[in-house]
């Protein structure tokens, strides 16, 4: 099944509760079942050039998604790292970077919210919180977003840094 992230299906149910102000490291009420989180982790580990380990920009229990050969622009990474483009929390919820054109459609459809750190002018506004997938249909959307983030981080930048 191909998911069009410029017009994603609406995420069912209420929006997860997060603090809204702080940097949440878990959703307060919605979690991925273990098999769904395991499938998401396996998808991330299967992406070319990705290696995983404790996050360098979040709590160490978060599984970092890092690149052996990062090539994307500044906005493709979780700062201050230049190779971590996302991480998966124990709950299954992700912090990751998303290509700018996908942020509004994903937010309108209820899949993401801007990461509070992106309010700071020195941080990219491409950092989002992707809600934990709870079933196979939601996992398909999470996989599509993960692949879009990975493509952004592995595509050579044309910007001047």
N, C-alpha and C positions, 0 to 999 in steps of 0.2 A: 504494500500500500504506500503510495507516494503522498506526502503531506505538503500542501502548498502553504508555506509560512507567510506569504503575503496576504493570504486569506484563510487563516487557520480555523478549524472548527472551534466553537466555543467550549471552554472547559466547563464541565458540568459541576453543579453544586456551588456552595458559597465559597467566596474567596477565603483562603487560609488566613488565620489570624497571625499576624506578625506584630512586632512592636511598633513598626511604622517610623520610629525615630532613631533607634539604635541599629546596630548591625546584628541582625538575628542569626544565630547559628543553628537554629532548629525552628521549624514551624511549630506553633504552639498546639495545633489541633489536627493536622493531617500529615500522614506518614506513608512512605512506600512499604508495602509488604516486603519481606526479606527477598523473595524470589524476583520481584520487580526491580528492587535496588540492585540485586546481583546481576540481572540482565543488563541494566544500565551501565554498571561497572564493566561488564564484559564487552559491551559495545564500545566504550571509551578505550579500553585496553587494546581492542582490535584495530583502532585507527592507526594508520601508518605514522611512524615516528613518535608515537605517544609513549611515555613511561609514567608510572604512577608511584606515589609514596606520600608521606605526610606533607600537608600543605605548608608552604613557606610564608603564606600571607594570611592564613586563617588558623583556627585551632588545629593542632597537629592530628587530631582524630579525623579531620576531613581528608579525603583522598584527593590529592592534587593530580591534575591532568596537565602534564608538562610535555614540552617538545624537545627532542634531541637537536633539531635544527630549526629554531623559530625563524620565520621570515616575514611575518605579518607586521602591520603598522603598530605604532604605540598603543592605539585604542583596542588592539586585539588581545591585550594581556592584563592580568590583575596585578596592579602595581603594589609594591615596587618591583615585583618580579618581571623579567623579560622573557620568561619561557612558560609560565603557568597561565593557561588561558581559562581555566575553570577548576572547580573542586566540587566533590560530591560529599555532602554531609551525611552523618549516620542516619538521618531521617529520610534520605533520598532526595532532599531538596538541594539544588545546585546554585552556586554563585559562578557566573561565567560571563564572558563578553559575547555580545550578539551584534551582528552587522546592523548599523544604524537604520537602514530601511525596514528591518523586521521588528524593531522595538515597538512602534505604535500598533501594528496589527496584532502582535502577540499580547500586548497589554490590554487592548480593547477586547480581545477574546478571553481574557482572564487567566492567561498562562504565566505571566511574569509581572513583576513590579520593579521599578528602578531600584538599584541598590542604594541605600542611604549615603554611602561614601561618594557616589557620583554627584552629589550636590556640591561637593568641594570643587572649586575651579581647577585645581591642579590634577584632578582625577578624571579619567575619561567617562563620558556619559553613556558609554556602551556596556557598562557593568550592570548586570541585572540579577535578580533572584528568580529562578525558575522553580515553580512549585513542584513538590514531589509527585511523580506519577503514581497513581493508585491502582491501575489496572492495565491490561494490554493496550487498550485504545490510547490511554494517556501516555503510556510508554512509547508508542509510535511517534507522538508529537515530541516528547522529550528527546528521543533519538534524532529526530530531524533537526531540532534546535542545536543539539550537541554537535552534529555534523556541520551545521552552518558556522558555529563558533570555531570548530577545528579548521574548516576551509579558510576562514578569515585569518587565523593565526599561522597558517602554512602558506599563504599566498604572498609573494614578494610585494613589499610596500613600494609605492611610487612617491610617497611623501618624503620631504626633506626633513631629516631628524637632526 
